[in-house]
């Protein structure tokens, strides 16, 4: 009856299963050499993306997929482009292999560098961070003189400069930054006081240490920022409690330990995100292993929610999360079915194994769920096919592998799975073993009628810059 109740809930939406065959959309770097298309970003009705050592755009047709700049996009994830003042900003390599800050409007003449660094090439996997505050663009960038530090720009070359050097010399001073209200929060600022959280109001005098959580030169190494009800939550390490859940309202006094989930100096090493106006937490203690906790942001309100895999092994829940119809779907291992898809209505009675995608346990945790139209696309592994692209309409009969694109046990899709919808088709990066990693497509068979509803859906883990997906479904 647990499965039946789920399917009855979904009966209000029109789902149908039909064959979808992926195909090579464009062999950008012709032959066996790959172009590694990535970071698909919507802009003026087209998709802007990086491929090989250049910038490309597509209108959703092979002939409309063209290179518009020879600048190589840097970065290893999404979003590598950031929208500011109606243009896209990114870190790229110029003809001399130097890293620069660029902006583009999707044209050759409209792609220009805002910096002019030399001998700035030691960042093969550079991952930028961009934030807009008070009309200015703040970003992290690596230079030969300063390492990874904080820069600021007003969108002009003359208005782009180093804002603050956290660590003197060419050592990296900044790793992660986020925004809480009108305050920049740097969760990983490297200084003489170790790796601690800093804050800034956008001025040099207003940029200072938030709290020395692990006193002295030791690292508290904050990570996993999540915003909820006016606070930023993160995990941090200090000598008494180990790595546990913390929160901050942007003040020293308001930066506090929420709860020592694993009492004493041991780490619970929590991973978490916000859903149902609570923190959903995967935390580890010796008695249960990694299991599911919830928190309302107080010590009393932070407790074990469900021990999915009884005993000390743990179920490692709350990864590969997506939301639909007021419910949360996630992967967990209950010790019987392997790592499979679960569903919850945020009650223990309504938390169950949703679908055993492979009864023989040859599928490892499905991941990278993204919704387009009335289906979810994701990557999943089997011992026969490796990682391939799958689709589900949240029914057993509507869950299947689209194709074994790379025949045999080799994977055709890596991690992350770069994909985006345009013109009624899903474009994605895949490797068939012949062309290398190139641009592939599969038809979405979009049939939008007057009763089509637009929804927003979120996916995790954080930060999930590519997790906000546009979806459509038809109600009867």
Buried (B, 14 or more C-beta within 10 A) or exposed (E): EEBEEBEEBBEEBEBEBEEBEBEBBBBBBEEEEBBBBBBBBBBEEBBBBBBBBBBBBBEBEEEEBEEBBBBBBBBEBBBBBBBBEEBBBBBBBBEEEBBBBBBBBBEEEEBBBBBEBEEBBEBEEBBBBBBBBEEBBBBBBBBBEBBBBBBBBBBEEEEBEEBBBBBEEBEBBBBBBBBBEEBBBBBBBBBEBBBBBBBBBBEEEEBEBBBBBBEEEBBBBBBBBBBBEEBBBBBBBBEEBBBBBBBBBBEEEEBBBBBBBBEEEBBBBBBBBBBEEBBBBBBBBEEBBBBBBBBBBEBEEBEBBBBBBEEEBBBBBBBBBBBBBEBBBBBBBBEEBBBBBBBBBBEEEEBBBBBBBBEEBBBBBBBBBBBBBBBBBBBBBBEEBBBBBBBBBBBBEBBBBBBBBBEEEBBBBBEBBBBBBBBBBBBBBBBBEEBBBBBBBBBBBBEEEEEBEEEEBBBBBBBBEBBEBBBBBBEE
